[in-house]
C-alpha cells in the first residue's frame, strides 16, 4: 500500500473530514434571523448528516431516495397528498401529534388527522344521520363532551367523518358526493348522538410510491377500522382523534400507528328488528351501537 493510500484510509482523518463538513453546514445557518427556523434547520441538518454517516449511505442509495421523493411529489395533487401519506407510514405524523398533545389528566388522547377532512361539512341535528346514503351497516354513536373536571361542555362542535363499507371516503369518488361526514353541536349537558356507519378496515392509497415502499418492506397498507372526530369549543384545546373497533384484526398493525388503547371502543351488535333510537325505523339487517365520551383539556392560552 502506498503512503498516499494509507493516509486516505486513515479512519481518524476520515472522521475529521466528515465532522468538519457537518460543522460547516451547520454554521451556514448562523445568520438566520428567525431563531426557531435556525433551530429547526440546524437540528435537521445535524441528524441528516448523522444518518448518512451512521449507515454509510452510498451515492446510489441517495439518488434512489431523491427519485423516490420526486415521485412522491408527482403523485401529489389537489385531491391526494402523498407527502402526508409518507409522513403517516413513517410514524412522523403520529409522533408530531403526541409531541403537540401532551398527556393531561383524563383528557381524551389525540391521534393522526388523516388526509380526508373537508371543511364546511353539513350540519346534522342531534340524533341525525351523517351517512348521506353511503353504503355500510348503520351504527348509533352517542356520548358526552366534558372538561377534565367533569363539567359539561355545552355547544361543543363535533366534526365526524368516515369511510364507507367499500373503504372509500366521499372525496375519493369522482362525483364529488358528500357522504359519511357532518358536524353537530353538543346540547347543554354536552351530550351528542348521531347515526353513522359501522367502521370497517381499509387500505391506505397504495398505488403510488408510498405503496411501493410498503410492499418493498413487506408492510400491510391496512388501517384499523375507525371513525374520525374533531371537537372544538371555546377555551378548550382542539381535539382530533378516532375511535377504533374492539376486536379489529388490524389494531396491532395499523399502517399509520394511530391506534391508542384508550380509543378502542366496543361496537355492540344489536339484534335484527330491534327498535333503534332517534325515531329511526326498524333495521331488518341489524345495527351496532357505540358510546364514546370525550374529555377536552384547557387551551394552553387559557392556562394561568
ABEGO torsion letter per residue (X at the ends): XBAAAAAAABAAAAAAAAAAAAAAAAAAAAABABAAAAAAAAAAAAAAAAAAAAAGBBAAAAAAAAAAAAAAAAABBAABBAAAAAAAAAGAAAAAAAAABBBBEABBBBBBAEAABBBGBBBBBBGBBAAGGBBEBBBBBBEBBBBAAGBBBBGBBBBBBBBBAAGBBAAABAAGBBBGBBBBBBBAAGBBBBBBBBBBBBBBBAABAAAAAAAAAGBBABBBBBBBBBBBBBGBBBBBBBBBBBGBAAAAABAAGABBAAABBBBBBBBBGBBBBGGBBBBAAEBBBBBBBBBBBBBAAABX
